[in-house]
Amino acid sequence: MAALQLLKEGTLQAGEPDEIDFEEDTLKQILFRQKERILQAASPEVEATRVIYEAIDERMVLLLQKSNPPIQHIFELAVIFLHLDAGNPPLVSSKIAKASGIV
């Protein structure tokens, strides 16, 4: 989590993603926008993971809402490999299922 380390060090700055490494820079900006939430959390690593998951979830919902023709079925598979302590709340959302009309 190099972006989280930059956030902790205070060297991560607001800006537009660079075309050369668009994905990495986009992740950095997502974390930067939630800097206080992440750094004030009991576990910044877990909170950064939640922030990224929520951003992915929001983008998927937006894409579903704007799809033409409407999407009939969607399967979401997300895997984040972290060493977490037991007792952390799950990172589960039903927004995608609701947006797609599955539930």
C-alpha positions as CSV (number, residue, x, y, z in Angstrom):
1,M,0.0,0.0,0.0
2,A,2.5,2.5,-1.2
3,A,-0.3,5.2,-1.7
4,L,-1.3,4.8,2.0
5,Q,2.4,5.3,3.0
6,L,2.5,8.5,1.0
7,L,-0.7,9.6,2.6
8,K,0.7,9.0,6.1
9,E,3.9,10.8,5.2
10,G,1.9,13.8,3.9
11,T,3.5,13.7,0.5
12,L,0.4,12.7,-1.4
13,Q,-1.1,15.7,-3.2
14,A,-4.3,16.4,-4.9
15,G,-4.1,16.4,-8.7
16,E,-5.3,14.8,-11.9
17,P,-4.2,11.2,-12.7
18,D,-1.2,11.0,-15.1
19,E,-1.8,9.2,-18.4
20,I,1.3,7.1,-17.9
21,D,0.1,5.5,-14.7
22,F,-3.6,6.3,-14.7
23,E,-4.7,3.5,-12.5
24,E,-2.2,4.1,-9.7
25,D,-2.8,7.8,-9.7
26,T,-6.5,7.3,-9.6
27,L,-6.2,5.1,-6.5
28,K,-4.0,7.8,-4.9
29,Q,-6.6,10.5,-5.6
30,I,-9.4,8.4,-4.2
31,L,-7.4,7.9,-1.0
32,F,-6.4,11.5,-0.9
33,R,-10.0,12.7,-0.9
34,Q,-10.7,10.5,2.2
35,K,-7.4,11.4,3.9
36,E,-8.9,12.4,7.3
37,R,-11.2,9.4,7.4
38,I,-8.3,7.0,6.7
39,L,-5.7,8.5,9.0
40,Q,-8.1,8.8,11.9
41,A,-9.2,5.2,11.7
42,A,-8.1,2.6,14.2
43,S,-6.6,0.7,11.3
44,P,-5.7,3.0,8.3
45,E,-5.0,-0.1,6.1
46,V,-8.5,-1.5,6.7
47,E,-10.1,1.9,6.2
48,A,-8.1,2.6,3.0
49,T,-9.4,-0.8,1.7
50,R,-13.0,0.2,2.6
51,V,-12.5,3.5,0.8
52,I,-11.3,1.8,-2.4
53,Y,-14.0,-0.8,-2.3
54,E,-16.7,1.9,-1.9
55,A,-15.2,3.8,-4.9
56,I,-15.4,0.6,-7.0
57,D,-19.0,0.0,-5.8
58,E,-20.0,3.6,-6.7
59,R,-18.5,3.3,-10.2
60,M,-20.2,-0.1,-10.8
61,V,-23.6,1.4,-9.8
62,L,-23.0,4.4,-12.1
63,L,-22.1,2.2,-15.0
64,L,-25.2,0.0,-14.4
65,Q,-27.5,3.0,-14.3
66,K,-26.1,4.4,-17.5
67,S,-26.0,1.2,-19.5
68,N,-28.0,1.1,-22.7
69,P,-29.6,-1.3,-23.2
70,P,-30.1,-2.0,-19.5
71,I,-28.0,-4.8,-18.1
72,Q,-30.0,-7.9,-17.2
73,H,-27.5,-9.7,-15.1
74,I,-24.2,-8.8,-13.5
75,F,-21.7,-10.8,-11.5
76,E,-19.3,-9.1,-9.2
77,L,-16.1,-10.7,-8.0
78,A,-13.8,-8.6,-5.9
79,V,-10.8,-9.9,-4.0
80,I,-8.6,-7.9,-1.8
81,F,-5.7,-9.7,-0.1
82,L,-4.8,-8.2,3.2
83,H,-3.8,-9.7,6.5
84,L,-6.6,-8.5,8.7
85,D,-7.3,-9.3,12.3
86,A,-10.5,-11.2,13.2
87,G,-13.5,-9.0,14.1
88,N,-13.3,-6.5,11.3
89,P,-16.7,-5.8,9.8
90,P,-17.3,-7.2,6.3
91,L,-16.9,-5.0,3.2
92,V,-20.2,-6.1,1.7
93,S,-22.7,-3.9,-0.2
94,S,-26.0,-4.7,-1.9
95,K,-26.1,-1.5,-3.9
96,I,-24.9,-3.2,-7.1
97,A,-27.6,-5.9,-6.8
98,K,-30.2,-3.3,-6.2
99,A,-29.1,-1.1,-9.1
100,S,-29.2,-4.0,-11.5
101,G,-32.7,-5.0,-10.4
102,I,-31.5,-8.5,-9.2
103,V,-33.0,-8.0,-5.8
